[in-house]
Amino acid sequence: MAVKEIKKDIYYVGALHWDRELFDEIVPLPDGTTYNSYLVKGSEKTALIDTVDPDKEQVLFNNLKQLNVDRIDYVVSQHAEQDHSGTIPKVLSMFPEAKVVTNQKCKGFLMDLLPVPEDKFIVIDDGETLNLGDKTLEFVFTPWVHWPETMCTYVKEDKILFSCDFFGSHFTGSNPFVTDEEKIIEEAKRYYAEIMMPFQVFIRKNLDKIAKFDIKMIAPSHGPIYEKPETIIKVYRDWVSDNVTNEVVIPYMSMHGSTEKMVNYLVDALIDRNIVVKPFNVINADVGALAMALVDAATVVFGTPTVLTGPHPAIVNIAYFANAVRPKTKFVSVIGSYGWGGKTVDILKGLLPNVKAEFIDPVLVKGDPDEECYKKLDELANKILSKHKELNII
Ligand code: FEO
């Protein structure tokens, strides 16, 4: 994206990465991503807020050149992960007068990850301000959105919150601002599910913390800028709340078709009971879409055959991921076919210590599902229905 002035003397100088396919080599990026960097020109000093992934450093330098920037006094590092910090060493070499402004923890991470000498840092505290002349930066520590050192920066005069990963989305567009709110909320949910969901408790506290600021604009370090910040704050509050929806997510796979027959039967049985069902064949599933489904769903049912005495490794992989993202799921169960025995249910339960859900009796069948098996699947659907009714979500 070319340089854009987002507010008087505040510029978007970041980079689009249209064709990036994976983040952290796990998460699919159907719409690419952006590394947002912002230049804040005060009447006396100039600050750069975050840099870009080193893959796109030339875009940042071209943007600064376009603005005829010949001096940067401060590089504010809100988060040490390299998609925002990786170009700091190059910025410091091109603007030797610049100091890196960050918190103590982030300083430590940056020195672990990058060649930044200690005398280049100015360490700030939570709530401290930095005067740029006619603009004032206030630093707001927001740990665990995404790492423990992550912080936001509030420009008092313009009422902009630079939020780094917080409220971000992996989305590239031609406009630095949100133009299709519904689409961006969906993208932000995907981002939340993959990156933020494990830290729900911390996010709740950080939402309370930023509530005292009069915020007219949220400028994250991924995805477009929110000119109506109340919408994204509201959906975040919902995502981190205890509220769940009348939905059952079914990650499954099948080797010879028996488990698939069970899944198909359960899907229909749940739909008949007015429950929303989201089945994912994990062999080809978009992990991001699955994570999104886990944000709100009341129930998760794993569908797996027994292989090598346990769940199929493809389901083990997904159960490990589900445990890592810590969804607020209330009920969990397992269905599947086996040949002669095994410990599928115990192994799956053992993979989910972070999922604080009630376990509903599994339905396992030897070989191909029979009438008795389908009856048990109906009972499972009834049980899920009654559990959802107890939660008043149906
Ligand atoms: Fe966008 Fe946690 O880095």
Residues whose N, C-alpha, C, O or C-beta is under 5 A from the ligand:
A	BS01	FEO	E81 D83 H146 D165
